Structures are given as C-alpha cells and as structure tokens.
Amino acid sequence: MYLARVEGSLIATRKHPSFNGWRLVICQPIGWDGTPEGVPQIAIDSHGAGIHQRVVISSDGLAARKAVGDDRSPVRWLVIGIVDEESGATK
C-alpha cells in the first residue's frame, strides 16, 4: 500500500474490456510530508476520489482483478481508500 495524491483522471478510447465502467485515475505516490516518491501509477477508483485528494493505493493485482471480475485483466493498481483531512487538530 502506498500513500498517493490524485493528479487527474484518464480517458481511454480503447481499453481492456475489464476496465469498462471503471474510473481510471493518475496517482502520484507521496511521502508523509507530501513530496513525490517514484513514478505516477494508473489506478481504478470506485471511491470517487477528487483531484489532489490523498488516497491509499494498492498494487495487489489479485485484489484488483477480483474487483473488476476478470482473472485475465491487466489491472494492477486500485484505490482502496480516501485519506480524511484533520482540520484544526493539534497533536
């Protein structure tokens, strides 16, 4: 699992049939301080994450293939949660 920031969505005119009906988002893995780490990944998103929202993504290809319902799907990344922001909280 990685912490990431949604940088945009992806529109594909041709794609694997298992991606039909799924929203594809571009996720930039980030560190706890928000700095980019590594290269952006394309993930399926069933949670409706917004632009620049922090999310948790998983590279568990088996779970992603089960989510799309196709054991032969090329999907690898999926958004597994949206990170809630703490507003005004002190530690």
C-alpha distance (Angstrom), angle and dihedral (degrees) to the residues before:
residue distance angle dihedral
M1 . . .
Y2 3.76 . .
L3 3.76 136.0 .
A4 3.81 108.5 -123.7
R5 3.80 142.9 168.2
V6 3.81 121.3 -128.8
E7 3.81 106.9 -121.4
G8 3.81 98.2 178.0
S9 3.76 146.2 -48.0
L10 3.77 129.9 -86.9
I11 3.78 127.8 -131.8
A12 3.79 116.9 -162.4
T13 3.78 122.4 -172.5
R14 3.81 89.7 -167.0
K15 3.76 121.2 33.4
H16 3.76 142.4 143.1
P17 3.83 109.7 -71.2
S18 3.83 90.6 -119.3
F19 3.82 88.9 68.1
N20 3.81 93.2 60.2
G21 3.79 109.8 120.2
W22 3.79 94.1 14.4
R23 3.79 125.3 114.3
L24 3.81 111.8 -130.3
V25 3.80 118.6 -150.9
I26 3.80 133.6 -173.4
C27 3.81 108.4 -126.4
Q28 3.80 123.8 -167.6
P29 3.83 111.0 -156.0
I30 3.82 109.7 -129.1
G31 3.79 139.1 -173.1
W32 3.80 123.3 -118.7
D33 3.81 88.8 -90.6
G34 3.82 91.4 54.9
T35 3.80 97.8 -107.8
P36 3.83 116.5 140.1
E37 3.79 116.6 -100.3
G38 3.79 119.3 -169.8
V39 3.78 129.0 -26.3
P40 3.82 127.6 -36.7
Q41 3.80 117.4 -95.1
I42 3.81 131.1 -152.2
A43 3.81 111.2 -127.1
I44 3.79 135.9 178.5
D45 3.80 112.2 -117.4
S46 3.79 126.0 -158.1
H47 3.81 93.5 163.0
G48 3.81 99.0 68.9
A49 3.80 97.7 -121.9
G50 3.79 114.2 -169.0
I51 3.78 130.4 -132.7
H52 3.83 113.1 -72.0
Q53 3.81 90.9 7.4
R54 3.78 116.9 139.0
V55 3.79 114.8 -117.5
V56 3.78 139.8 172.9
I57 3.79 113.0 -120.7
S58 3.78 129.4 -168.9
S59 3.78 129.8 -152.8
D60 3.81 92.0 -156.8
G61 3.80 98.9 132.2
L62 3.81 93.2 -172.5
A63 3.82 92.1 56.5
A64 3.82 90.3 45.6
R65 3.81 91.9 51.1
K66 3.81 90.3 49.0
A67 3.82 89.5 50.4
V68 3.82 92.1 55.1
G69 3.80 91.8 40.1
D70 3.81 96.9 -125.7
D71 3.81 122.1 108.1
R72 3.82 90.3 -162.5
S73 3.82 96.4 51.0
P74 3.83 117.2 126.3
V75 3.83 90.3 -138.8
R76 3.79 115.6 127.7
W77 3.82 110.5 157.3
L78 3.79 127.5 59.5
V79 3.78 136.1 172.6
I80 3.80 106.5 -117.3
G81 3.79 98.5 177.5
I82 3.78 148.3 -3.3
V83 3.80 117.1 -122.0
D84 3.81 113.2 -123.9
E85 3.77 115.9 -135.3
E86 3.79 120.0 -128.2
S87 3.79 108.3 -137.5
G88 3.77 117.8 -159.2
A89 3.79 94.4 -11.3
T90 3.79 118.7 145.1
K91 3.77 126.5 -156.6
